[in-house]
Amino acid sequence: MSTINYSEKIPNNVNLGEDRTLQRALEGWQPNFVNWWDDVGPDGSTNYDVYLRTAVSVDPQGWAQFGHVKMRDYRWGIFLNPGDANREIHFGDHKGEKAWQDVPGEHRANLRRIIVTQGDTEPASVEQQRHLGLTAPSMYDLRNLYQINVEEGRHLWAMVYLLHKHFGRDGREEGEALLQRQSGDANNPRILGAFNEKTPDWLAFFMFTYFTDRDGKFQLSALAESAFDPLARTTKFMLTEEAHHMFVGESGVSRVLQRTAQVMNELKTDDPQKVRAAGAIDLGTIQRYLNFHYSVTIDLFGADQSSNAATFYSSGLKGRYEEGKRTDDHVLKGQTYKVLEVVNGQLVEKDVPMLNALNEVLRDDFIKDSVAGVGRWNKVLEKAGIPTRLTVPHKAFNRQIGALAGIKMSPEGRVVNEQEWAAKKGEWLPTPDDFAFVASLMGRVVDPGKFAGWIAPPVMGINRQPVDFEYVRFG
C-alpha cells in the first residue's frame, strides 16, 4: 500500500503514480529529506505559515500557485519541461542523432557526476542560509528567503528524481549522500568550495543570490542543452525558479545602495565612519563584499583548461550557454580560445583548444552577465547623485582554482607581491571589522510594512500584494 498520494504530495508530470520502483525509492528518501529539513533547514520556522509560490504544473497557470503554507508541508514537485519526441542532439560528436531518453552505458559515470555535483549545491545553500531568518530586515525579505529555500529543496528533489529513475542502486546511494554532506563540515563538506562558505548576514545573502545563483543559471543553461533529454528538460524548468533567486539578490543590493545613498545625501558626506554611525552600510564595505562573492563564484566554473569539460561537450552531456544561438559548427575541433596565464610576473593571453577551454567560455559569459547587473546597481548611485561606482574585480583576483590560483592580483588587474597583498587585502576583501559591523545591523524586523534602517523598502510587493502584506504568519 503506497504511503504517499503522488498527485497530492508530490506534484509531478513524470507519471510518478505508475512507477512502483520509483515510488518505493522516493518513499524511502522522503522522510530522510524531511529530517534533513528539520535539522538544518530554516532555523525556528517550523510553525510559520509562509506566503509561498508552489509549482503544480509546467504551464503558465500551474507553475506559480501562491498561498500560505508551512514549509515542511511544502509540496516539493518533480517537473520536466514538455518534451519533443523528435529532439536531436545539436552539438558534440553525436550531433544530429536522436536525444537520449535513457543513460548510455559509456556516459553513465560522467552523467551521474554532473547530476550529483549540481544536486549537491541545492541543499548546501539552504544550510548556508539556515540562520538568516533570525535577522531578517523585513517580513517581505523573510518570505523571499523562505521562497528561495523551498525552491532549492525542489531543485534537490529534481536531481534526486533523475538519480533514482536512471541510475539504480548507485543513484539511490548518491541521493542519500546528498543529505549526508553538510556545508562547511570539516569531515564531510559539500563538493564545491563556494558552498562551504558561511553566509553570515543579509548583505552576504544578497551577494550570494546575485552572483552564486547566477552561476546556477549558467550551469543549468549548459545542462539544458544536454543530449540526455530528461536532464535537459529538468534543468530548463529549474531555470524559471533560478530567475527569482537572482532577482532577490539584485533588488536586495539595489535597496541597500538606495538606503546608503539616502544617508550620504542627508549627512552630505561620503565618510564611511559617519555613514556607519548613521546605521547604513558604507560603499567601501559593499564593494569588498562584491569582490569576495564574485571571485569565489567565478572559481565555481572550474579550471580554465579542463579535459573533463572537453569530454562533457564532445559526448553531448553539457553544452554551452545558449548553444543554439551560436553560429560555429557546434563540434569545435580545431578551434581555439584565449585564456590567461602569468609569465615572468605578468598576465598574458594564450590560445588553447576551445574544447579544453569551455569552462572559461562559460565563465566569460557569466562575467558579461554579472557586469551588466553591477551597471544597474550603479544607476541607483547615479540617480542619487553619488559619484562613487561599484566595479567588478579582474577575473584573476582572489582566485583559488585553475592557472590563476594563488596569483596575487589587485582588483584592477595588477600583479602584486606578497607584501602589497598583505598590506592591501583589507581594502579589497571584507575584514573582520566589516563582518562585525554588518552583523551589528542585523536586528530582526518582521512587523508588516516595517524595514530595517540599512535597507530601503521594495517598489512593489509579491504577486500584486501590498508591501505591508502579512507574508509570514508566525505560529
C-alpha positions in Angstrom: 0.0 0.0 0.0 1.6 3.3 -1.1 2.0 5.8 1.8 2.0 8.8 -0.5 -0.7 10.2 -2.7 1.6 11.1 -5.5 -0.6 13.7 -7.3 -1.2 15.5 -4.0 2.0 15.1 -2.0 4.5 15.4 -4.9 3.0 17.4 -7.8 4.7 15.9 -10.9 4.4 15.4 -14.7 6.5 12.2 -14.8 3.7 9.7 -14.1 5.1 9.1 -10.6 1.9 7.2 -9.5 2.6 4.5 -12.1 6.2 3.7 -11.3 6.2 1.3 -8.3 10.0 1.0 -8.2 10.5 4.8 -8.2 7.7 5.2 -5.6 9.5 2.8 -3.2 12.8 4.7 -3.7 11.2 8.1 -3.0 9.2 6.8 -0.1 12.5 5.8 1.5 14.2 9.1 0.7 11.3 11.5 1.5 11.4 11.0 5.4 15.2 11.5 5.3 14.7 14.7 3.4 12.1 16.0 5.9 14.5 15.1 8.8 17.3 16.9 7.0 15.0 20.0 6.6 14.1 19.9 10.3 17.7 19.6 11.3 19.4 22.1 9.1 16.6 23.9 7.2 15.4 27.4 8.1 16.0 27.9 11.8 12.9 28.3 14.1 10.5 28.4 11.2 8.5 25.1 11.8 5.2 26.7 12.8 5.3 29.7 10.3 2.7 29.9 7.6 4.6 31.5 4.7 3.1 33.0 1.5 4.9 30.8 -1.0 4.8 30.0 -4.6 4.3 26.3 -5.4 4.8 24.8 -8.9 2.0 22.3 -9.6 2.5 22.0 -13.4 4.8 23.4 -16.1 2.1 25.5 -17.9 2.0 29.3 -17.1 -1.1 28.9 -14.8 0.4 26.0 -12.8 4.0 26.8 -12.1 3.2 29.7 -9.7 0.4 29.0 -7.3 0.5 31.3 -4.3 -0.8 30.7 -0.8 0.2 30.4 2.9 1.8 27.1 3.7 4.0 25.6 6.4 7.4 24.9 4.8 7.9 21.4 6.0 4.5 20.7 4.3 5.6 22.3 1.1 4.7 20.3 -2.0 8.1 19.7 -3.5 7.3 18.6 -7.0 9.1 16.9 -9.9 8.7 18.6 -13.2 10.3 18.3 -16.7 9.7 20.8 -19.4 7.4 19.4 -22.2 9.4 17.0 -24.4 9.8 16.8 -28.1 9.9 13.2 -29.5 12.0 14.4 -32.4 14.5 16.3 -30.5 18.1 15.9 -31.9 21.4 16.3 -30.2 22.7 19.6 -31.5 26.4 19.7 -30.5 29.4 17.4 -30.0 30.3 14.1 -31.6 26.7 12.9 -31.6 25.3 16.0 -33.3 22.3 15.1 -35.5 21.5 11.9 -33.6 18.2 11.4 -31.6 18.4 12.8 -28.0 18.7 10.0 -25.4 15.8 9.1 -23.1 17.9 6.7 -21.1 21.6 6.9 -20.0 24.0 5.4 -22.4 26.3 3.0 -20.5 29.5 4.7 -21.6 28.4 8.0 -20.2 26.8 6.7 -17.0 29.6 7.8 -14.6 30.1 11.2 -16.1 26.3 12.0 -16.2 26.0 10.8 -12.6 28.8 13.0 -11.5 27.3 16.1 -13.3 23.9 15.5 -11.7 25.4 14.8 -8.2 27.5 18.0 -8.4 24.5 20.1 -9.4 22.3 18.4 -6.8 24.8 19.0 -4.0 24.7 22.8 -4.4 20.9 22.9 -3.7 20.8 21.7 -0.1 24.1 23.4 0.5 22.7 26.8 0.1 19.8 26.0 2.4 22.3 25.0 5.0 24.4 28.2 4.4 21.2 30.3 4.8 19.9 28.4 7.8 20.2 31.2 10.4 19.3 34.2 8.2 15.6 34.2 9.1 16.6 35.2 12.7 17.9 38.5 11.4 15.6 39.3 8.6 15.3 43.1 7.7 11.6 42.8 7.0 8.8 40.3 6.6 9.0 40.8 2.8 12.6 39.7 2.8 12.0 36.9 5.2 9.4 35.5 2.8 11.8 35.8 -0.1 14.5 33.9 1.8 12.0 31.1 2.5 10.8 31.0 -1.1 14.4 30.5 -2.2 14.9 27.8 0.5 11.9 25.7 -0.6 12.9 26.1 -4.3 16.5 24.9 -3.6 14.7 22.0 -1.9 12.7 21.4 -5.0 15.8 21.5 -7.1 17.3 18.8 -4.9 14.2 16.7 -5.5 14.6 17.3 -9.2 18.2 15.9 -9.2 17.3 13.0 -6.8 14.4 12.0 -9.2 17.0 11.7 -12.0 19.3 9.7 -9.8 16.6 7.3 -8.6 14.9 6.9 -12.0 18.0 6.4 -14.2 20.9 5.2 -12.0 19.5 2.3 -9.9 21.3 1.5 -6.7 24.2 3.9 -7.4 21.6 6.7 -7.8 19.8 5.8 -4.6 23.2 5.8 -2.7 24.1 9.2 -4.2 20.6 10.5 -3.2 21.3 9.5 0.4 24.8 11.1 0.3 23.2 14.4 -0.8 21.5 14.6 2.6 24.7 13.5 4.5 27.2 16.0 3.3 26.9 19.4 5.0 28.0 22.9 4.1 31.3 23.7 5.9 31.5 20.3 7.7 35.2 19.5 8.3 34.8 15.8 7.7 32.0 15.7 5.0 31.8 19.0 3.3 29.8 20.0 0.2 31.5 19.2 -3.2 32.2 22.8 -4.3 34.2 25.4 -2.3 31.7 28.3 -2.5 29.0 26.1 -1.0 31.1 25.6 2.2 31.5 29.4 2.8 29.4 30.9 5.5 26.5 33.3 4.6 26.7 35.3 7.9 24.5 38.2 7.1 21.9 39.6 4.7 24.4 41.6 2.6 26.3 38.3 2.0 22.9 36.7 1.2 22.1 39.3 -1.4 25.6 39.0 -3.0 25.3 35.2 -2.9 21.9 35.1 -4.6 23.1 37.7 -7.2 26.4 36.0 -8.1 26.3 32.4 -7.0 22.7 31.8 -8.1 23.8 33.4 -11.4 26.5 30.6 -11.7 23.5 28.3 -11.2 21.8 30.0 -14.2 24.8 29.4 -16.4 25.4 25.8 -15.3 21.7 24.9 -15.6 21.6 26.6 -19.1 24.6 24.5 -20.2 22.9 21.3 -18.9 19.6 22.3 -20.6 21.4 21.6 -23.9 22.3 18.1 -22.8 21.8 15.1 -25.1 20.3 13.3 -22.1 16.8 14.6 -22.6 15.4 14.1 -19.0 18.3 16.2 -17.7 17.8 18.9 -20.3 14.1 19.1 -19.6 14.5 19.1 -15.8 17.1 21.9 -15.8 15.1 24.0 -18.2 12.2 24.1 -15.7 14.6 24.8 -12.8 15.7 28.0 -14.7 12.2 29.5 -14.2 12.8 29.4 -10.4 16.5 30.4 -10.6 15.4 33.8 -12.1 13.6 34.6 -8.8 16.7 34.0 -6.7 18.8 36.4 -8.9 16.0 39.0 -8.6 16.2 38.7 -4.8 20.0 39.3 -4.9 19.9 42.1 -7.5 17.0 44.0 -6.0 18.3 43.4 -2.4 21.7 45.1 -3.2 19.9 47.9 -5.1 17.8 48.6 -2.0 20.9 48.6 0.3 22.5 51.1 -2.1 19.4 53.2 -2.2 19.4 53.5 1.6 23.1 54.2 1.8 22.9 56.9 -0.8 19.9 58.4 1.0 22.0 58.6 4.3 25.0 60.0 2.4 22.9 62.7 0.9 21.2 63.5 4.2 24.5 63.8 6.0 26.3 65.4 3.0 29.2 63.0 3.5 31.0 60.0 1.9 32.9 59.3 5.1 32.4 55.6 5.8 32.5 56.0 9.6 29.8 58.7 9.5 27.7 56.5 7.2 28.1 53.6 9.5 27.3 55.7 12.6 24.0 56.5 10.9 23.2 52.8 10.6 23.8 52.3 6.9 26.4 50.2 5.1 29.2 52.2 3.6 30.0 51.8 -0.1 33.5 50.5 0.6 32.1 47.6 2.6 29.6 46.8 -0.2 32.5 46.8 -2.7 34.6 44.5 -0.6 31.6 42.1 -0.2 31.1 42.2 -4.0 34.8 41.5 -4.6 34.7 38.4 -2.4 31.4 36.9 -3.7 32.3 37.5 -7.3 35.8 35.9 -7.0 34.5 32.9 -5.1 31.8 32.4 -7.7 33.9 32.5 -10.8 36.0 29.7 -9.2 32.9 27.6 -9.4 33.3 27.3 -13.2 36.4 25.2 -12.6 39.9 25.2 -14.2 40.4 27.4 -17.3 41.7 24.3 -19.1 39.8 21.1 -18.5 39.8 17.8 -20.3 36.6 16.9 -18.4 34.9 20.0 -20.0 36.1 18.8 -23.4 34.7 15.3 -22.8 31.4 16.5 -21.5 30.9 18.7 -24.6 32.1 16.2 -27.2 30.0 13.5 -25.6 26.9 15.7 -25.7 26.5 15.8 -21.9 26.8 19.5 -21.3 26.6 22.3 -23.9 27.5 26.0 -23.8 25.2 28.8 -22.6 22.7 29.4 -25.4 24.3 26.8 -27.7 21.6 27.2 -30.3 22.3 30.9 -30.8 26.0 30.3 -31.7 27.0 30.3 -35.3 30.0 28.0 -35.3 30.0 24.3 -36.2 29.0 23.1 -32.6 31.8 20.5 -32.7 34.7 22.9 -32.0 37.5 20.7 -33.1 40.5 22.8 -34.3 39.0 26.0 -32.8 40.8 28.0 -30.1 40.0 30.3 -27.3 42.1 32.8 -25.3 42.9 32.1 -21.6 45.1 34.0 -19.2 48.4 32.8 -17.6 51.2 34.5 -15.7 54.6 34.7 -17.4 57.5 36.5 -15.6 55.1 38.2 -13.2 52.8 39.5 -16.0 49.4 38.4 -17.2 49.5 37.2 -20.8 46.8 35.7 -23.1 47.4 32.5 -24.9 45.4 30.5 -27.4 44.3 27.0 -26.3 42.0 24.4 -27.9 38.4 25.7 -27.4 37.2 22.3 -26.3 39.6 22.4 -23.4 38.6 26.0 -22.6 34.8 25.5 -22.2 34.9 26.3 -18.5 36.5 29.6 -19.4 33.9 30.2 -22.2 31.1 29.8 -19.6 32.9 31.9 -17.0 33.3 34.7 -19.6 29.6 34.5 -20.4 28.8 34.8 -16.6 31.2 37.7 -16.2 29.4 39.7 -19.0 26.0 39.0 -17.4 27.3 40.0 -13.9 28.9 43.2 -15.1 25.5 44.2 -16.7 23.8 43.9 -13.3 26.5 45.8 -11.5 25.9 48.6 -14.0 22.2 48.6 -12.9 23.4 49.0 -9.3 25.5 52.0 -10.4 22.4 53.5 -11.9 21.0 53.7 -8.3 24.0 55.7 -7.2 23.9 57.8 -10.3 20.3 58.7 -9.8 21.0 59.7 -6.2 23.8 62.0 -7.3 26.5 59.8 -5.7 29.8 59.9 -7.8 31.2 56.5 -6.5 30.7 53.5 -8.7 30.9 49.8 -7.9 33.2 47.7 -10.1 33.7 44.0 -10.8 37.3 43.0 -10.0 39.7 41.4 -12.5 39.0 37.8 -13.2 42.4 36.8 -11.8 41.6 38.5 -8.5 41.5 36.2 -5.4 41.3 33.0 -7.4 41.8 29.6 -5.8 41.2 27.3 -8.8 43.0 26.9 -12.2 46.1 28.6 -13.7 45.3 31.8 -11.8 45.1 30.2 -8.4 47.5 31.7 -5.9 48.5 34.6 -8.0 48.4 37.8 -6.0 46.4 40.3 -8.1 44.8 43.7 -7.4 41.1 44.1 -8.3 42.3 46.4 -11.2 44.3 43.5 -12.7 47.9 44.3 -11.5 50.1 41.5 -10.3 51.3 42.4 -6.8 53.9 40.9 -4.4 53.1 39.1 -1.1 53.8 42.3 0.9 51.5 44.5 -1.1 48.8 41.9 -1.0 49.1 41.6 2.8 49.0 45.4 3.1 46.0 46.0 0.8 43.9 42.9 1.4 41.8 44.7 3.9 40.9 47.4 1.3 40.0 44.7 -1.2 38.2 41.9 0.7 35.8 42.1 3.8 37.7 42.4 7.1 36.6 41.0 10.5 35.7 44.6 11.3 33.4 44.7 8.2 31.7 41.5 9.2 31.3 42.7 12.8 29.8 46.0 11.7 27.3 44.4 9.3 26.4 41.8 11.9 25.7 44.7 14.4 23.0 46.0 12.0 21.3 42.6 11.7 18.4 43.0 14.1 15.1 41.2 13.2 12.4 43.4 11.8 9.2 41.5 11.0 6.2 43.8 11.6 4.3 44.0 8.3 5.5 47.0 6.2 8.4 47.8 8.5 12.1 47.7 7.3 15.5 47.7 9.0 17.3 51.1 8.8 20.0 49.8 6.4 17.7 48.8 3.5 15.1 50.6 1.5 11.6 49.1 1.0 10.9 47.4 -2.4 8.9 49.3 -5.1 6.2 46.6 -5.0 5.1 43.5 -3.1 4.9 39.9 -4.2 2.2 38.6 -6.6 0.5 42.0 -6.7 0.1 42.1 -2.9 1.0 45.3 -1.0 4.4 45.7 0.5 2.9 45.6 4.0 1.0 42.3 3.3 1.3 39.6 6.0 3.7 37.4 4.1 4.6 35.3 7.1 2.2 34.3 9.9 4.1 33.4 13.0 2.7 30.3 14.7 
